[in-house]
C-alpha cells in the first residue's frame, strides 16, 4: 500500500513590489534561521563553562602524565586550570566566529554556507539528543557531571538548532540564496561594464 504524497510546493515568488533589478528581500524562513541559530549558539556558549570540572580533570590527568614522563610544566593544578579555561574560551570563540561567518556568507548568496549551517545546527541537535539520553539512562560520561543550568541551556539550544536546521533547508531559504547570488552577479557585471 502506498501513501499518497502532497504535490510539490511552489517556491516563493518575489514580492509584488520587487523589480528584477532590486535586491531580494529576506523571506521569513531566513529571518527564523538567523534568530534560531544565534539563540542556539548563545545557549551552547552559556553551557560551555558547565563542563569545567570534567575538562579540568582531563587536563590535570594529561599534565600529570607529562610530568611523569619528565616534562615539567609547573604546578599541575595551575597548568590544568589554565588549559581548561583557555580551551573553553577558544571553543566558544571558534563556534561564534564560524556561525557568524556562515550567516554572513549565506546572506551574500553562498549556497554552500547554507548547507554548512544546516549541518552544524543538525550536529548541535544530535548532541542535544545524546545529552538527554545520557541524563535519562546514565552512561557515566561527562553529561552526568554537568550542572542542571548547563544541561537546560544545552537542551534549549539543541531544540533551537533543530528549528534552525529545518529553516536552513526550507525551499524559501534556498530560493533567497539563489536570488541573492543572481543579484550579486548582475551587480558585479554592471560594475564591470561601467569600468570599461
Backbone as CSV, one residue per row, in Angstrom:
resi,resn,N_x,N_y,N_z,CA_x,CA_y,CA_z,C_x,C_y,C_z
1,UNK,0.846,-1.172,0.000,0.000,0.000,0.000,0.891,1.234,0.000
2,UNK,0.624,2.137,-0.876,1.415,3.366,-0.933,0.651,4.511,-0.303
3,UNK,1.402,5.412,0.275,0.820,6.581,0.909,0.872,7.731,-0.094
4,UNK,-0.261,8.365,-0.344,-0.226,9.483,-1.298,0.615,10.624,-0.750
5,UNK,1.331,11.260,-1.632,2.168,12.384,-1.199,1.559,13.694,-1.680
6,UNK,1.922,14.734,-0.981,1.440,16.060,-1.344,2.140,16.536,-2.608
7,UNK,1.481,17.345,-3.401,2.159,17.874,-4.580,3.300,18.783,-4.161
8,UNK,4.349,18.901,-4.988,5.475,19.753,-4.594,5.040,21.191,-4.403
9,UNK,5.649,21.819,-3.428,5.319,23.208,-3.103,6.057,24.142,-4.057
10,UNK,5.346,25.094,-4.581,5.979,26.059,-5.489,6.892,26.977,-4.695
11,UNK,8.089,27.281,-5.216,8.977,28.195,-4.489,8.366,29.578,-4.365
12,UNK,8.805,30.283,-3.338,8.269,31.622,-3.084,8.657,32.564,-4.211
13,UNK,7.711,33.361,-4.620,7.971,34.337,-5.680,8.498,35.626,-5.071
14,UNK,9.044,36.469,-5.909,9.488,37.780,-5.446,8.283,38.571,-4.946
15,UNK,8.495,39.424,-3.953,7.380,40.249,-3.506,6.847,41.084,-4.666
16,UNK,5.564,41.443,-4.642,4.974,42.159,-5.758,5.673,43.477,-6.078
17,UNK,6.257,44.131,-5.067,6.867,45.419,-5.313,8.294,45.303,-5.844
18,UNK,8.841,44.066,-5.834,10.236,43.915,-6.211,10.389,43.881,-7.728
19,UNK,11.290,44.636,-8.215,11.651,44.620,-9.634,12.789,43.627,-9.813
20,UNK,13.015,43.129,-11.035,14.082,42.162,-11.236,15.458,42.691,-10.829
21,UNK,15.687,44.002,-10.892,16.984,44.553,-10.535,17.128,44.876,-9.057
22,UNK,16.034,44.758,-8.265,16.082,45.075,-6.837,16.727,43.928,-6.059
23,UNK,17.335,44.292,-4.926,17.907,43.270,-4.048,16.767,42.472,-3.433
24,UNK,16.875,41.136,-3.425,15.782,40.316,-2.885,15.573,40.578,-1.393
25,UNK,14.308,40.570,-0.993,14.003,40.738,0.434,14.092,39.373,1.114
26,UNK,14.410,39.400,2.388,14.582,38.151,3.133,13.230,37.540,3.454
27,UNK,13.028,36.279,3.098,11.775,35.619,3.486,11.788,35.280,4.975
28,UNK,10.652,34.878,5.466,10.532,34.586,6.893,11.423,33.425,7.308
29,UNK,11.636,32.457,6.414,12.487,31.315,6.772,13.921,31.756,7.048
30,UNK,14.414,32.765,6.336,15.778,33.257,6.566,15.845,34.017,7.885
31,UNK,14.830,34.810,8.171,14.796,35.524,9.450,14.740,34.549,10.626
32,UNK,13.940,33.491,10.486,13.856,32.470,11.531,15.183,31.747,11.671
33,UNK,15.817,31.452,10.540,17.124,30.786,10.563,18.145,31.619,11.337
34,UNK,18.190,32.909,11.066,19.153,33.783,11.747,18.868,33.826,13.244
35,UNK,17.609,34.033,13.613,17.252,34.162,15.019,17.513,32.870,15.799
36,UNK,17.090,31.736,15.240,17.266,30.468,15.951,18.729,30.062,16.029
37,UNK,19.499,30.347,14.977,20.918,30.000,15.004,21.650,30.816,16.063
38,UNK,21.380,32.115,16.112,22.014,32.966,17.126,21.617,32.502,18.525
39,UNK,20.352,32.177,18.718,19.886,31.731,20.032,20.524,30.395,20.416
40,UNK,20.604,29.450,19.458,21.194,28.141,19.746,22.659,28.271,20.121
41,UNK,23.398,29.085,19.372,24.822,29.270,19.672,24.997,29.952,21.022
42,UNK,24.157,30.924,21.318,24.220,31.602,22.610,23.988,30.613,23.755
43,UNK,23.013,29.730,23.595,22.740,28.717,24.626,23.938,27.792,24.817
44,UNK,24.561,27.379,23.717,25.704,26.472,23.828,26.907,27.167,24.447
45,UNK,27.098,28.436,24.139,28.207,29.173,24.758,27.959,29.338,26.257
46,UNK,26.717,29.598,26.639,26.379,29.721,28.061,26.636,28.399,28.790
47,UNK,26.363,27.278,28.108,26.510,25.961,28.736,27.959,25.486,28.804
48,UNK,28.848,26.074,28.013,30.231,25.580,27.970,30.938,25.595,29.327
49,UNK,30.827,26.648,30.131,31.506,26.606,31.437,30.988,25.496,32.351
50,UNK,29.831,24.947,32.066,29.302,23.855,32.883,30.142,22.593,32.816
51,UNK,30.937,22.451,31.758,31.788,21.262,31.620,33.176,21.487,32.205
52,UNK,33.344,22.560,32.978,34.667,22.902,33.519,35.253,21.774,34.365
53,UNK,34.467,21.205,35.279,35.027,20.219,36.210,35.541,18.986,35.483
54,UNK,34.782,18.464,34.532,35.238,17.271,33.814,36.416,17.602,32.902
55,UNK,36.397,18.783,32.266,37.525,19.181,31.422,38.774,19.405,32.259
56,UNK,38.601,19.947,33.464,39.736,20.168,34.359,40.357,18.841,34.787
57,UNK,39.521,17.833,35.069,40.048,16.514,35.437,40.865,15.914,34.299
58,UNK,40.368,16.040,33.071,41.111,15.518,31.925,42.431,16.252,31.741
59,UNK,42.390,17.580,31.868,43.619,18.360,31.707,44.611,18.036,32.818
60,UNK,44.133,17.844,34.034,45.018,17.515,35.151,45.679,16.160,34.942
61,UNK,44.907,15.201,34.443,45.482,13.885,34.133,46.548,14.006,33.057
62,UNK,46.283,14.802,32.039,47.254,14.988,30.955,48.533,15.653,31.473
63,UNK,48.395,16.681,32.308,49.560,17.387,32.840,50.369,16.466,33.748
64,UNK,49.709,15.666,34.580,50.425,14.734,35.460,51.157,13.663,34.648
65,UNK,50.536,13.201,33.558,51.213,12.229,32.688,52.476,12.830,32.085
66,UNK,52.385,14.101,31.677,53.564,14.767,31.114,54.647,14.947,32.173
67,UNK,54.242,15.227,33.403,55.216,15.387,34.488,55.926,14.074,34.786
68,UNK,55.190,12.971,34.733,55.789,11.654,34.975,56.762,11.274,33.870
69,UNK,56.549,11.764,32.666,57.446,11.474,31.544,58.682,12.367,31.551
70,UNK,58.759,13.295,32.488,59.938,14.139,32.611,59.756,15.550,32.094
71,UNK,58.570,15.878,31.554,58.313,17.228,31.065,57.653,18.022,32.183
72,UNK,58.412,18.911,32.790,57.868,19.700,33.897,57.210,20.960,33.359
73,UNK,55.924,21.103,33.625,55.172,22.268,33.158,54.841,23.227,34.295
74,UNK,55.307,22.929,35.499,54.979,23.760,36.651,53.965,23.057,37.533
75,UNK,53.280,23.839,38.346,52.257,23.283,39.228,51.142,22.669,38.386
76,UNK,50.913,21.343,38.494,49.926,20.681,37.631,48.524,21.269,37.726
77,UNK,48.099,21.652,38.950,46.741,22.177,39.104,46.584,23.521,38.406
78,UNK,47.585,24.390,38.518,47.520,25.705,37.873,47.545,25.559,36.358
79,UNK,48.420,24.694,35.856,48.509,24.483,34.408,47.207,23.889,33.877
80,UNK,46.655,22.905,34.606,45.391,22.295,34.167,44.265,23.314,34.165
81,UNK,44.244,24.205,35.153,43.212,25.239,35.213,43.328,26.183,34.015
82,UNK,44.573,26.592,33.709,44.778,27.500,32.572,44.402,26.835,31.247
83,UNK,44.781,25.557,31.090,44.444,24.828,29.859,42.934,24.688,29.714
84,UNK,42.249,24.399,30.815,40.791,24.229,30.770,40.088,25.530,30.406
85,UNK,40.459,26.622,31.056,39.822,27.917,30.773,40.112,28.348,29.339
86,UNK,41.353,28.171,28.907,41.710,28.537,27.528,40.949,27.684,26.520
87,UNK,40.803,26.394,26.820,40.076,25.508,25.909,38.613,25.896,25.767
88,UNK,37.972,26.221,26.888,36.561,26.631,26.843,36.417,27.955,26.100
89,UNK,37.311,28.903,26.376,37.229,30.214,25.712,37.466,30.092,24.215
90,UNK,38.479,29.313,23.820,38.769,29.154,22.385,37.614,28.445,21.684
91,UNK,37.041,27.429,22.328,35.896,26.721,21.733,34.722,27.664,21.499
92,UNK,34.438,28.514,22.481,33.331,29.459,22.348,33.593,30.457,21.223
93,UNK,34.816,30.991,21.172,35.134,31.980,20.136,35.070,31.348,18.751
94,UNK,35.595,30.123,18.609,35.578,29.451,17.302,34.141,29.179,16.856
95,UNK,33.299,28.702,17.774,31.903,28.420,17.422,31.179,29.687,16.988
96,UNK,31.331,30.768,17.749,30.658,32.031,17.420,31.166,32.581,16.092
97,UNK,32.489,32.568,15.892,33.057,33.109,14.656,32.641,32.287,13.444
98,UNK,32.638,30.965,13.585,32.257,30.098,12.472,30.803,30.329,12.065
99,UNK,29.913,30.360,13.044,28.488,30.531,12.735,28.216,31.939,12.198
100,UNK,28.856,32.965,12.782,28.661,34.332,12.285,29.157,34.457,10.847
101,UNK,30.294,33.843,10.551,30.813,33.877,9.181,29.896,33.172,8.202
102,UNK,29.364,32.030,8.600,28.452,31.297,7.714,27.153,32.065,7.494
103,UNK,26.646,32.714,8.539,25.435,33.523,8.360,25.695,34.688,7.405
104,UNK,26.853,35.335,7.541,27.185,36.446,6.647,27.318,35.954,5.200
105,UNK,27.938,34.798,5.003,28.089,34.252,3.653,26.746,33.820,3.072
106,UNK,25.871,33.296,3.930,24.531,32.918,3.458,23.784,34.156,2.955
107,UNK,23.901,35.272,3.697,23.215,36.499,3.292,23.849,37.115,2.040
108,UNK,25.052,36.688,1.678,25.709,37.152,0.457,25.421,36.229,-0.723
109,UNK,24.610,35.173,-0.491,24.190,34.313,-1.585,25.047,33.086,-1.811
110,UNK,25.774,32.633,-0.815,26.610,31.443,-0.949,25.801,30.216,-0.537
111,UNK,25.510,29.362,-1.502,24.703,28.179,-1.227,25.391,27.180,-0.319
112,UNK,26.716,27.038,-0.450,27.431,26.079,0.395,27.389,26.501,1.862
113,UNK,27.287,27.805,2.141,27.184,28.265,3.525,25.858,27.807,4.134
114,UNK,24.821,27.766,3.326,23.518,27.288,3.812,23.612,25.820,4.217
115,UNK,24.294,25.000,3.403,24.431,23.586,3.733,25.295,23.387,4.984
116,UNK,26.391,24.134,5.090,27.244,24.013,6.280,26.507,24.457,7.540
117,UNK,25.722,25.526,7.416,24.944,26.000,8.561,23.907,24.955,8.973
118,UNK,23.246,24.361,7.983,22.299,23.289,8.278,22.972,22.093,8.927
119,UNK,24.201,21.775,8.482,24.929,20.656,9.049,25.328,20.936,10.486
120,UNK,25.822,22.142,10.760,26.243,22.490,12.124,25.050,22.475,13.082
121,UNK,23.931,23.048,12.653,22.764,23.062,13.531,22.214,21.645,13.741
122,UNK,22.290,20.814,12.701,21.872,19.417,12.877,22.800,18.696,13.848
123,UNK,24.100,18.992,13.799,25.056,18.397,14.728,24.760,18.806,16.171
124,UNK,24.427,20.090,16.381,24.056,20.539,17.724,22.804,19.817,18.214
125,UNK,21.868,19.546,17.300,20.649,18.829,17.672,20.969,17.404,18.090
126,UNK,21.828,16.733,17.325,22.199,15.353,17.656,22.926,15.304,19.001
127,UNK,23.795,16.272,19.250,24.488,16.324,20.538,23.501,16.510,21.685
128,UNK,22.452,17.317,21.451,21.435,17.506,22.470,20.701,16.189,22.740
129,UNK,20.415,15.430,21.686,19.732,14.144,21.865,20.601,13.198,22.697
130,UNK,21.903,13.158,22.403,22.795,12.307,23.186,22.890,12.772,24.635
131,UNK,22.848,14.083,24.858,22.849,14.608,26.228,21.620,14.131,26.994
132,UNK,20.475,14.199,26.345,19.231,13.769,27.003,19.274,12.272,27.286
133,UNK,19.764,11.479,26.320,19.860,10.034,26.527,20.801,9.728,27.686
134,UNK,21.926,10.446,27.753,22.886,10.211,28.844,22.293,10.566,30.199
135,UNK,21.485,11.621,30.246,20.871,12.006,31.519,19.806,10.991,31.922
136,UNK,19.000,10.556,30.965,17.904,9.644,31.283,18.422,8.252,31.635
137,UNK,19.368,7.745,30.827,19.828,6.375,31.021,21.163,6.289,31.766
138,UNK,21.862,7.426,31.935,23.098,7.460,32.702,24.204,6.598,32.135
139,UNK,24.981,7.167,31.212,26.075,6.400,30.609,27.383,6.555,31.367
140,UNK,27.369,7.327,32.458,28.587,7.514,33.242,29.572,8.467,32.613
141,UNK,29.157,9.195,31.602,30.062,10.101,30.897,30.016,11.505,31.455
142,UNK,30.517,12.426,30.649,30.647,13.830,31.057,29.300,14.466,31.360
143,UNK,28.250,14.070,30.631,26.977,14.752,30.768,26.371,14.582,32.156
144,UNK,26.785,13.523,32.901,26.250,13.357,34.250,26.822,14.396,35.204
145,UNK,28.001,14.914,34.909,28.615,15.873,35.808,28.215,17.304,35.482
146,UNK,27.492,17.510,34.408,27.071,18.868,34.070,26.045,19.359,35.086
147,UNK,26.166,20.621,35.505,25.133,21.165,36.384,23.803,21.302,35.641
148,UNK,22.737,21.401,36.395,21.400,21.454,35.787,21.258,22.651,34.857
149,UNK,21.801,23.815,35.234,21.652,25.009,34.392,22.337,24.820,33.040
150,UNK,23.482,24.123,33.025,24.180,23.896,31.759,23.415,22.902,30.897
151,UNK,22.861,21.876,31.521,22.094,20.892,30.758,20.833,21.517,30.169
152,UNK,20.165,22.378,30.940,18.967,23.056,30.428,19.334,23.946,29.242
153,UNK,20.447,24.672,29.357,20.872,25.539,28.251,21.210,24.722,27.011
154,UNK,21.863,23.558,27.187,22.202,22.724,26.030,20.960,22.139,25.380
155,UNK,19.981,21.755,26.181,18.750,21.186,25.623,17.962,22.261,24.874
156,UNK,17.828,23.442,25.472,17.115,24.532,24.785,17.854,24.917,23.506
157,UNK,19.176,24.984,23.579,19.965,25.291,22.382,19.815,24.233,21.309
158,UNK,19.727,22.973,21.710,19.536,21.899,20.731,18.184,21.963,20.042
159,UNK,17.159,22.305,20.797,15.826,22.446,20.189,15.815,23.618,19.201
160,UNK,16.453,24.732,19.595,16.550,25.876,18.679,17.368,25.510,17.445
161,UNK,18.412,24.699,17.626,19.234,24.273,16.495,18.438,23.394,15.531
162,UNK,17.524,22.584,16.067,16.663,21.776,15.198,15.810,22.675,14.308
163,UNK,15.217,23.706,14.901,14.424,24.648,14.108,15.270,25.385,13.088
164,UNK,16.499,25.750,13.470,17.399,26.437,12.542,17.783,25.524,11.388
165,UNK,17.994,24.250,11.676,18.345,23.293,10.625,17.204,23.146,9.620
166,UNK,15.984,23.086,10.134,14.821,22.994,9.232,14.670,24.275,8.409
167,UNK,14.909,25.423,9.027,14.806,26.691,8.297,15.896,26.810,7.236
168,UNK,17.088,26.269,7.514,18.175,26.330,6.534,17.848,25.515,5.292
169,UNK,17.122,24.422,5.453,16.799,23.560,4.316,15.446,23.895,3.686
170,UNK,14.807,24.942,4.157,13.496,25.340,3.623,13.642,25.818,2.177
171,UNK,12.675,25.515,1.308,12.773,25.949,-0.092,12.857,27.468,-0.261
172,UNK,12.192,28.226,0.618,12.271,29.686,0.518,13.684,30.193,0.807
173,UNK,14.376,29.527,1.738,15.761,29.908,2.031,16.648,29.630,0.828
174,UNK,16.465,28.465,0.219,17.254,28.128,-0.975,16.995,29.134,-2.086
175,UNK,15.731,29.477,-2.298,15.391,30.431,-3.359,15.993,31.807,-3.064
176,UNK,15.955,32.230,-1.807,16.546,33.515,-1.437,18.038,33.533,-1.735
177,UNK,18.735,32.457,-1.369,20.180,32.391,-1.622,20.454,32.458,-3.120
178,UNK,19.658,31.756,-3.908,19.836,31.797,-5.366,19.563,33.198,-5.915
179,UNK,18.525,33.855,-5.405,18.200,35.201,-5.873,19.296,36.202,-5.501
180,UNK,19.843,36.075,-4.288,20.921,36.982,-3.874,22.156,36.746,-4.726
181,UNK,22.463,35.476,-5.015,23.631,35.174,-5.857,23.450,35.758,-7.251
182,UNK,22.238,35.629,-7.810,21.969,36.186,-9.133,22.046,37.711,-9.101
183,UNK,21.507,38.329,-8.058,21.555,39.791,-7.932,22.997,40.274,-7.829
184,UNK,23.816,39.574,-7.040,25.212,39.984,-6.882,25.992,39.813,-8.180
185,UNK,25.688,38.749,-8.940,26.399,38.575,-10.213,25.974,39.639,-11.222
186,UNK,24.679,40.035,-11.202,24.225,41.115,-12.092,24.878,42.432,-11.703
187,UNK,24.963,42.675,-10.375,25.585,43.916,-9.906,27.060,43.958,-10.267
188,UNK,27.746,42.812,-10.143,29.169,42.764,-10.499,29.347,42.977,-11.998
189,UNK,28.457,42.418,-12.802,28.526,42.625,-14.258,28.276,44.063,-14.637
190,UNK,27.358,44.726,-13.946,27.075,46.134,-14.221,28.264,47.007,-13.860
191,UNK,28.916,46.713,-12.722,30.083,47.497,-12.329,31.240,47.293,-13.301
192,UNK,31.431,46.066,-13.764,32.499,45.807,-14.729,32.229,46.519,-16.043
193,UNK,30.949,46.570,-16.443,30.589,47.264,-17.677,30.853,48.759,-17.581
194,UNK,30.628,49.339,-16.388,30.880,50.768,-16.212,32.377,51.091,-16.194
195,UNK,33.171,50.145,-15.676,34.619,50.390,-15.583,35.312,50.316,-16.942
196,UNK,34.680,49.707,-17.908,35.314,49.565,-19.230,35.228,50.829,-20.031
